[in-house]
Amino acid sequence: MEISYYNLKIAIFSFAIILVLRCAWRILNYVWFKPKKLEKCLRQQGFKGNCYKLLYGDMKEMKKKLCLSLLISHMTRFGQE
C-alpha cells in the first residue's frame, strides 16, 4: 500500500483545517455562547442588567458613571472649602 505525496498533503491540510475550526469554535463558545447562556439563565432567575456586549462590554456606561462621580466629588470637595 503506497501513500502518495498528494494524499499526504491532503491529510495534513484536512487535519490543520479541523484543528483551526476546533480552536475557533472553542474561542467563539468562550467569548459569545457561554456569556449569552449565562445571561439567559440569570434573566430567568429574575436578575436584571445590561445585555452582554462582545469585547467592550459596559465600558461606555462605566466611563460615564466614573466621570459623573469624579465630577460630583470634585464639586463637593471644593464647594465645602
C-alpha positions in Angstrom: 0.0 0.0 0.0 1.6 3.2 -1.2 0.7 6.6 0.1 1.4 9.3 -2.4 2.7 12.7 -1.6 -0.6 14.3 -2.8 -2.7 12.2 -0.4 -0.3 13.1 2.5 -0.7 16.8 1.7 -4.5 16.4 1.7 -4.4 14.6 5.0 -2.2 17.2 6.7 -4.3 20.0 5.2 -7.5 18.4 6.4 -6.1 17.9 9.9 -5.0 21.5 10.0 -8.4 22.8 8.9 -10.1 20.6 11.6 -7.7 21.9 14.2 -8.3 25.6 13.3 -12.1 25.1 13.2 -12.0 23.4 16.6 -9.9 26.3 18.1 -12.3 28.8 16.5 -15.3 27.0 18.0 -13.7 27.0 21.5 -13.0 30.7 21.3 -16.5 31.5 20.0 -18.0 29.4 22.7 -15.9 31.1 25.4 -16.4 34.7 24.1 -20.1 34.6 22.9 -22.2 31.5 23.6 -21.3 30.9 27.3 -21.9 34.6 28.4 -25.2 34.6 26.4 -26.3 31.4 28.0 -25.4 32.7 31.5 -27.3 35.9 30.8 -30.4 34.0 29.8 -30.2 31.9 33.0 -29.8 34.9 35.1 -32.7 36.7 33.5 -34.9 33.6 34.1 -34.0 33.8 37.8 -35.1 37.4 37.9 -31.8 39.3 37.7 -31.8 42.4 35.5 -28.9 44.2 33.9 -27.3 45.3 30.7 -27.1 42.9 27.8 -23.8 41.2 27.1 -21.7 43.1 24.5 -18.8 41.5 22.8 -15.3 42.8 23.7 -16.1 46.2 25.1 -19.0 45.3 27.4 -20.2 48.1 29.6 -17.2 50.3 29.2 -19.2 53.3 27.8 -21.6 53.2 30.7 -18.8 52.7 33.3 -16.9 55.6 31.8 -19.9 57.9 32.1 -20.6 56.9 35.7 -16.9 57.3 36.6 -16.8 60.8 35.1 -20.0 61.8 36.9 -18.8 60.5 40.2 -15.5 62.3 39.8 -17.3 65.5 38.9 -19.6 65.2 41.9 -16.7 64.5 44.3 -14.7 67.4 42.9 -17.7 69.7 43.2 -18.4 68.7 46.8 -14.8 68.8 47.8 -14.2 72.3 46.5 -17.7 73.5 47.3 -17.2 72.9 51.1 -14.0 74.8 51.3 
